[in-house]
Amino acid sequence: MHGKLAALMPWLLIVGACSQSDSSDSVEGNQAGGNEPPMLAATFEQAGAATDPVRWDRSSDLKGPDTNANGIRDDIDAWLGTLSIAGTAKSYLEAQARTLQQVATVDLTSTANLSSLNAAYFNAVMCNDTAATDLSVADLQHSLLHYTFNTKDRFRRYLDFDASLSQFSVTQPEAKTC
């Protein structure tokens, strides 16, 4: 049970950012052009800080640029390159980044596509759980979510994706699939 909950925590944490805000910062307020929830707004500001070594993409394009076509948005790829992790933990974090990037383009009406993407993300999280030697990887997973959904439109798309997932569940695989 602990592994299942740990795998779902990144999805729940970003949604929790909205549910803890007051009514003036609600998701409904965002859809009407209001401000982001406070935690999310702080992340957006942080992602654009002049001292940040990464130039964060804040374009209106949901996908953002991926010039090397590796399935990871360029700014996220650059951020991953600044991290002091290596080996399997980095590979699994990159796999998570690829699955999160697919949220921008997945057909939200296709149960098969949603299920496949959710299972891929769940697997990447579980693999990272087994490779992690400390809690810093969990912190990086949380940051990855915030940086991936760093604009109002991207965050709305994530919320739409999350709402679409409510029609099914994923269980932890019996065999190791890492």
RAJO-V660308 format. One record per pair of residues at least 4 apart in sequence whose ideal C-beta (glycine too) atoms are under 7 Angstrom apart, sorted by the first residue. I is the first residue (numbers start at 0). J is the second residue. D is the distance in whole Angstrom. If there is no record, write none. Layout:
i: (I & I)
j: (J & J)
d: (D & D)
//
This chain:
i: (0 & 1 & 2 & 2 & 2 & 2 & 3 & 3 & 4 & 5 & 6 & 6 & 6 & 6 & 7 & 8 & 9 & 9 & 9 & 9 & 10 & 10 & 11 & 12 & 12 & 13 & 13 & 13 & 14 & 14 & 15 & 16 & 16 & 16 & 17 & 17 & 20 & 20 & 20 & 20 & 23 & 24 & 24 & 24 & 24 & 24 & 26 & 26 & 27 & 28 & 29 & 29 & 29 & 29 & 30 & 34 & 35 & 35 & 35 & 35 & 36 & 37 & 38 & 39 & 39 & 40 & 41 & 42 & 42 & 42 & 43 & 43 & 46 & 46 & 46 & 46 & 47 & 47 & 52 & 53 & 53 & 53 & 53 & 54 & 55 & 55 & 55 & 56 & 56 & 56 & 56 & 56 & 57 & 57 & 58 & 59 & 61 & 61 & 61 & 61 & 62 & 62 & 62 & 63 & 63 & 63 & 64 & 64 & 65 & 65 & 65 & 65 & 65 & 66 & 69 & 70 & 70 & 71 & 71 & 71 & 71 & 71 & 71 & 72 & 72 & 73 & 74 & 75 & 75 & 75 & 75 & 76 & 77 & 78 & 79 & 79 & 79 & 82 & 84 & 84 & 85 & 87 & 87 & 88 & 88 & 88 & 88 & 88 & 89 & 90 & 91 & 91 & 91 & 91 & 91 & 92 & 92 & 92 & 92 & 93 & 94 & 94 & 95 & 95 & 95 & 95 & 95 & 95 & 95 & 96 & 96 & 97 & 98 & 98 & 98 & 98 & 99 & 99 & 99 & 100 & 101 & 101 & 102 & 102 & 102 & 103 & 103 & 105 & 105 & 105 & 105 & 106 & 107 & 107 & 107 & 107 & 109 & 110 & 110 & 110 & 111 & 112 & 113 & 113 & 113 & 114 & 114 & 115 & 116 & 117 & 117 & 117 & 118 & 118 & 119 & 120 & 121 & 121 & 122 & 122 & 122 & 123 & 124 & 124 & 125 & 125 & 126 & 126 & 127 & 127 & 127 & 129 & 131 & 134 & 135 & 136 & 137 & 138 & 139 & 140 & 141 & 142 & 143 & 144 & 145 & 148 & 148 & 148 & 149 & 150 & 151 & 152 & 153 & 154 & 155 & 156 & 157 & 158 & 159 & 160 & 172)
j: (4 & 5 & 6 & 125 & 128 & 171 & 7 & 171 & 8 & 128 & 121 & 124 & 125 & 128 & 11 & 12 & 124 & 140 & 141 & 144 & 14 & 161 & 15 & 141 & 144 & 144 & 148 & 157 & 18 & 161 & 19 & 36 & 38 & 39 & 26 & 36 & 24 & 25 & 36 & 37 & 28 & 28 & 33 & 34 & 36 & 37 & 30 & 158 & 31 & 33 & 33 & 35 & 151 & 155 & 155 & 40 & 39 & 40 & 43 & 151 & 40 & 41 & 42 & 43 & 154 & 44 & 45 & 46 & 145 & 149 & 47 & 149 & 51 & 55 & 146 & 149 & 55 & 57 & 81 & 74 & 77 & 78 & 81 & 74 & 74 & 146 & 149 & 63 & 64 & 72 & 73 & 74 & 149 & 150 & 63 & 152 & 103 & 152 & 153 & 156 & 72 & 103 & 104 & 72 & 73 & 74 & 72 & 73 & 69 & 70 & 71 & 72 & 73 & 73 & 76 & 97 & 100 & 75 & 76 & 93 & 96 & 97 & 100 & 76 & 100 & 77 & 78 & 79 & 96 & 146 & 147 & 80 & 81 & 146 & 92 & 93 & 96 & 139 & 88 & 89 & 89 & 91 & 130 & 92 & 127 & 130 & 131 & 136 & 93 & 94 & 95 & 123 & 126 & 127 & 130 & 96 & 127 & 139 & 143 & 97 & 98 & 123 & 99 & 120 & 123 & 124 & 127 & 140 & 143 & 100 & 143 & 101 & 116 & 119 & 120 & 123 & 143 & 144 & 147 & 147 & 105 & 116 & 156 & 157 & 160 & 153 & 156 & 112 & 113 & 116 & 160 & 112 & 113 & 159 & 160 & 163 & 113 & 114 & 166 & 167 & 115 & 116 & 117 & 163 & 164 & 118 & 167 & 119 & 120 & 121 & 164 & 169 & 122 & 169 & 123 & 124 & 125 & 169 & 126 & 172 & 176 & 127 & 128 & 140 & 129 & 171 & 130 & 177 & 131 & 136 & 140 & 177 & 136 & 138 & 139 & 140 & 141 & 142 & 143 & 144 & 145 & 146 & 147 & 148 & 149 & 153 & 154 & 157 & 153 & 154 & 155 & 156 & 157 & 158 & 159 & 160 & 161 & 162 & 163 & 164 & 176)
d: (6 & 6 & 6 & 6 & 6 & 6 & 7 & 5 & 7 & 6 & 5 & 4 & 5 & 7 & 6 & 6 & 6 & 5 & 6 & 5 & 7 & 7 & 6 & 6 & 7 & 5 & 7 & 7 & 6 & 6 & 6 & 5 & 4 & 5 & 5 & 5 & 4 & 6 & 4 & 6 & 6 & 6 & 7 & 6 & 5 & 6 & 7 & 6 & 7 & 3 & 5 & 6 & 6 & 7 & 7 & 6 & 4 & 4 & 6 & 6 & 7 & 6 & 7 & 6 & 6 & 7 & 6 & 6 & 4 & 7 & 7 & 6 & 7 & 4 & 6 & 5 & 6 & 7 & 6 & 6 & 5 & 5 & 7 & 6 & 5 & 7 & 6 & 4 & 6 & 6 & 7 & 4 & 7 & 6 & 6 & 6 & 4 & 6 & 6 & 6 & 7 & 5 & 6 & 4 & 7 & 7 & 7 & 5 & 7 & 7 & 7 & 6 & 6 & 6 & 7 & 4 & 6 & 5 & 5 & 6 & 5 & 6 & 6 & 7 & 6 & 6 & 6 & 6 & 5 & 6 & 6 & 7 & 7 & 6 & 7 & 6 & 7 & 7 & 5 & 5 & 5 & 6 & 4 & 6 & 6 & 5 & 6 & 6 & 6 & 7 & 7 & 6 & 5 & 4 & 6 & 7 & 6 & 6 & 7 & 7 & 7 & 4 & 6 & 7 & 4 & 6 & 7 & 6 & 6 & 6 & 6 & 7 & 6 & 5 & 4 & 6 & 7 & 7 & 5 & 7 & 5 & 5 & 6 & 6 & 5 & 7 & 6 & 5 & 6 & 5 & 7 & 5 & 7 & 6 & 6 & 5 & 6 & 6 & 7 & 7 & 6 & 6 & 6 & 5 & 6 & 6 & 6 & 6 & 6 & 6 & 6 & 5 & 6 & 5 & 7 & 6 & 6 & 5 & 6 & 7 & 5 & 6 & 6 & 7 & 7 & 6 & 6 & 4 & 6 & 6 & 7 & 7 & 4 & 6 & 6 & 6 & 7 & 6 & 6 & 7 & 7 & 6 & 6 & 6 & 7 & 5 & 5 & 5 & 6 & 7 & 6 & 6 & 7 & 7 & 6 & 6 & 6 & 6 & 6 & 7 & 5)
//
